[in-house]
């Protein structure tokens, strides 16, 4: 917590009134987590305290979650991104040991739900951050196991806010997006049954956001808007993958960008949300912005995406917004240079 607090202070004001730099706190925390892991695991990685409910396990996983959060302020650093991947893998392995490799049933406590959904959130954002990279790994077995542990309303497709208290986005929707990511870089893209099932599930989500509760964008709350943007971004991705040539994977530099019903609807929602502080502070809003950035070509739409990312970077201080902005600027500039048309601006 000290590392996150010090990094937040530095990101927001470039001033740190603490006796140590944020990295020193972070290094101390990493060392403490490593010592705890060596104490909790036996020589062969068998259970000690990890197999039962205790404060030690909770503190250990929450500490790893905070190590990941620290990395969101330093996302522009390649080493920081690698560290975040290690932290998420570590938290994922601990959850597997706790909930999947034991036959003793555990009653699910509120803190378990917080921990599981937080790790799923981190797992999703890291995997979906570069959805067209060929080497990203989707751990579908882990997701299925955690959905089974959570069970009930949390993993249903009901849009009630009570069913998404931690992620803000429904777990089945995140799983569908990861399925679409996996389709792009696997033989499954050519499997008719898999594509049909994915399209059917996507059609359900598309129909769901047409319900009355989502029709009035003026009255829409930020979390309903977030669900709408996630569905529309996922729908765009699936179209790009389905439309790609059989021998070619979809990629930001070869997708058919420009007008689509998903983009127009998503831009309409974004116009209503871009200047709302709660929307700007919602970290999960970064992912659909990135996908929409791949799709836009009109100067006004590009300016809107740029404004949202700039506000996020200024208000939260997180490096992720600046990194996404930089990647999109490079993409827009390349498209402009290759097409000789409008729709991109030079990097600012």
N, C-alpha and C positions, 0 to 999 in steps of 0.2 A: 504494500500500500504506500509506503514511503517512496518507492521508486516511481510509481504511477503519479503520486502527488507532485513530486519534484519535477517530473517530466512535463506534467500539465502546466505547472507554473512557468517552466522555461518556454514551452511552446506558446503560451499566451502572452508572456511579457518579456521574454528574453532575460529574465532576472530570477535568480534562485537564491533565497535567503537561508538555505540549509547548509550545514557544514560540509556536506558531501555532494558531489555531482549526482545527477539521476543515474548515470551508468554505474557509479560505485554502489548505490543502493541496489540496483538491479543485479550486479555481480554478487553482492552479499546474499541476495535472495536465492539466486541460482545455486550458490554453494550450499545454502541451508537446505534447499529442496533435495539436492544430491545426497547430503548427509542423512536426511530423513528417509529417503528411499533405500539407502543401504541398510538402515536400521530396521525398516519395516519388511523388507524382502529377505528371505533366506539366501543361502549361497546359490541355490538353484532356482530362485525366483518363486518359491512356493509362498503360500499365504502365511502371514503372521497376523498382525492386527487388521490387514486389509480385508480379510474375509468376514469380519463382523462389523457391526455399526459402532463407531467410536469417533470421538472428536478429532483424533489424529488423522484419520482418513479424510474427513471433511476439510480440515485445515490444509492438508497436503494438496488436494485437488483444487481447492479455491486459490491456493498460492500459485499453482501452475496456471490457472485461469488469469490471474492478475499479471503473471509474466507475459502471457499472450497480449493482454490489454496494453501493457507497457509498449509492446512493439507496434501498436497502431499509431502511436505518435512518431515513430521513427521508421515508418513504412518505406520511405524513399531509400533507405539503406539496405543493400542486398543482404548483408550479414544478418540484419534484423529480421528480414523475411525468412531466412533460413532458420533462425532461432525460433520464430513463431511456429514454423512447421514442426520443429522438434517438440515444442511445448504441447502442441495439439496431439501429436502422436503419443506423447507420454500420457496425457490425460485420457486419451482414447484407450490406451492399453490398461490403465488403472480401472477404468469403467468396465472393460471386458472382464478383468480379473474379479471385480467386485460383484457384478451382476450376471455374468454369463458363464463363469467357470466354477460355479458353486451350485450345489443341489439344495442348499438351505434357503427356503423362501424368506425374503425380507419384506416387512411392511413398508410401503413407500411413504417416506416423510416429506414434508414440504421442501426441506433442504435438498433432498434427493432430486426432486423435480427441477429445482433451480440449477443444480450441478449438471444434470443430464442435458437439459435444454441449452445451457450455456455452452457446453462442450459441442453439442450438435450445431449450435450457431457458429462456433469457431470453425468446426470441420466444414460446414457448408460454405462459409465465406472464403476460406482458403482454397477450396476445390473449385468454386465457381468464379473466383476472382479472375482467372484467365481461362475461360470456358473452352477456348479453341486450342489450348496447348495440348500436344499429343501425349505428354508424360504425366498429366495429372491423374491421380488415382482416386477412384470413387469406391469407398468401402461400404458396399451395399449390405453386406452381412452385419456390420456394426449398426447401421441405421435400422435394419429390420429388428435386431436384438433390442435396441433402445426403445423402439416403438412398442415392442411387446412388453417391455418393463413398464413403460408409462401407461400404456393401455387406455381404454375408455375414451373420454371426450377429447383428451389432448391430441390424440392421433386421428380424430375424425375430421371430416371436411366441413364441419359446421363453422360458420363465420363468426360465431359469438366470441367476443373479446375474452371471455373466461376460458376459452380453449387455446389461447395463445398468450399466456401471461408473461412469458420470458422472451421468447423469440420475437413476438409481435407478428410473425408470419407463421402460418400453419405448417406443421411438420410434414404432412403429406404433400404439400405444395413444394416445399424445399426438396423432398425426395424426388418428386417428378422432375424438377429442374436438374438435379444431379443425374437422373436417368437420361435426360436429353443431352447433357454434357457428355455422358458416356457413349451415347449413340454415335456422336460425331467421330469418335476415334476407335471404333470397334467394328468387327464384322456384323454386329447386330443391325447396322444401318441398312444392310441388304436383306434382312430377315423380315418378310412380309408380316408375320404374326406379331413380332415385336413392335414394328412400326404402327400397325393397326391398333394394338393395345395402347400405345403411347398417344396416338392421335385421339383415341376415344377418351382417355383420361384428360387430355388437354381440352377437348371439346366440353367436357363437364365443367372445368374451371372457367372456360370462356363464357359458358351459359350462366354460371353462378354469379359473375360480376355484372350481369345484366339485370339482376334482381332489383326490386324497387329501392332497397337500402343503398344502392350504389349509383342510382340514376342522377341524383342531384349533387353535382360536384361542389356547389357552393356550401352545402350543409355537410359534406363528407368529412369525417374525422381523419386524423393523420394515419391511423392504423388501418382503417378501411382503404384509404388512398394507397397505402403501402401494399396491401394485398392486390389491389387493382393493378398497380404498376408491376408487381412481380408476375402476375398472370400474363399481362400483355408482353412483358419482356420475354418470358418463357415461350409464349406463342410465336413471337418473332424468331427466336432461336430455332424452334422446331421447324418453322417454314424454311429458314435458311439451310438447315441440314437436309431436309427432305428434297429441296430444290437443287442442291449441289449435285454436280456430275458424279456418277458412280465411282470414278477413279480419283475424285478430288474431295478432300475434307473442307467443310466450311471454315472460313477464316475472315477476320475483319477486313482484310485487303481484297477479298474476292466475293463478298456477299452482295446481293442486290439491294443496296441502300436506296432510300428515297421514300416516297409516299406509300403508305399502307394503312389499313383501317386500325391496326394495333398502334402504330406510331401516332396517328392523329388523335386517337382517344387518350393515349398516354401523355401527349403534349398538352391536351386540354386539362387533364388532371394536374399536371405539373404547374401550369400557369396559376392554378388556384392555390397551390401549396408553397411555391418557391419562397415567398416572403413571410411564411409562418415560422416563428422561432422553434416550435416543437418539431416541425418537419426538418428544419435545418440541423437540429441536434440529434436527429434519429440516425444512428450509424448504419442501420440496415438499409436506409434509403440509397446508399452509395451504389449497390449492385445494379438495380434497374437503370440508374442514371448512366452507368457505363454501357449497358446494352443499348439504351436509347441513343447514346453517343455514336455507336457503330452505325445506327440506322439513319440518322439525320443527314440532310444535305442542304436544306434551306437555311439561309443566313440567320433568320429570326429564330429558328429552332436551335441552331448551334449557339447563338447568343444566350438563349434560355438555359441550356445545359451548362454553359460556361459560368453563368451567373449563379446557378445553384451550387456548383462545385466551389466557386470562389467564396460564397457565403459559408459553406461548410468548413472550408479550410480556415477562414477567419474566426468563426464562432467557436469551433471545437479545437483548433490548433493541431488537428491530426494530419499526419503526412500523407495518409491514404488519398485524401481529396486532391492534393497537389500532384500525386503520382498519376491518378486517373486522368486529371486534366492534361498533364504533360503527354500521356500516351494518346489521348484523343486528339490533341493539337497536332501531333505528328501524323496521325491517320488522316485528319482533315486536310493537312497541308499536302500530303502525298497524293490524295485524291484530286485536289485542285491542280497540282502540278501535272498529273498524268492526264486529266480531262480538260484542263485549260478553262474550267468553268468557275462559277461562283459556288459558295457554300463552305469556304474555309477561310480562316484568317491566319496570319502569321503568329507564331508563338509569342506570347506576351511575357 
